[in-house]
Structure formats: C-alpha cells, structure tokens
C-alpha cells in the first residue's frame, strides 16, 4: 500500500496535531487534506524548514520561561499594604480590585509592568486581612504576593 507524507497545518482529528509529519493514502492527501488547507506535501525542504521553526519556537519558549522566573524572583518577597475604611465586622466601604493591586505594583519600582489581567483575584477584596494573591507571569510560573488590608485611622 502506497502512502505519501504530509505536514499538518492544523490539528486533524484521529490523524495528528499541527506541525506533525504523517503518512496518509495519496487520495486522502490529494482530495481532502491539501485542498482544504489542512496539510501540505512533506518535501525535504519543508521538513527542514519545519524543524528550524520548531527549534526557534523551543528557544523562544525557554527564553520566556527564564524571563518569567526572573520576574517572579522580584515579586515573591513583595508585600503591599492598603489602608481602607472599614465598618463593623471588618467589611470594607468599597473594595480592592486587581486593578488597584496592579497600580500599587507599578509604584514599587519593578523593571517590568504587571497587567491587572495577570493578577488572579477571583473576586475583589471586601474585608480587612492578609491575602496571598497569585500573579500569572507564565503558564508554569505563578508567584504569590502578600496583600495586607488594614483599617484606615
């Protein structure tokens, strides 16, 4: 049985993921995969180019991970203090949001900016206390910062 090798441009169910080199029947490649843009022929040059792109992507991912670790080391021992007016039972008048935390982080003199969407605060802080808030810098790097909410005098 004759097969041809193709490189997948996107994930194809029961066949492979984008970037995979797979062997399929010639008719399947010629009549379905190639015309719909799901794959292209795996020539020697295309396979070499794919390997170069894969190596570049791995290097880029490694650089991003190392940069996230460097940034995490700056955030790990960081502690922010918010002075807030509070009523009975330590409930705040208002709340402290991820935007407030990002703003306060910007004032800390870090050499990078933390976006409010990176701060994983499920819901705004509405009570006095100490909170550990994770910051998503990279899918594998999530340092936690301490947020102290104390009563305003």
Secondary structure, DSSP 8 states (H G I E B T S, - for coil): ---EEEEESS-BTTTB-TT-EEEE-HHHIIIIITTTTSEEE--HHHHHHHHHHHHHHHHHHHHHHHHHHHHHHHHTT-EEEEEE-B-GGGEEEEEE-HHHHHHHHHTTT-SS---GGGEE-SS-EEESEEEEEEEEEETTEEEEEEEEEEE--
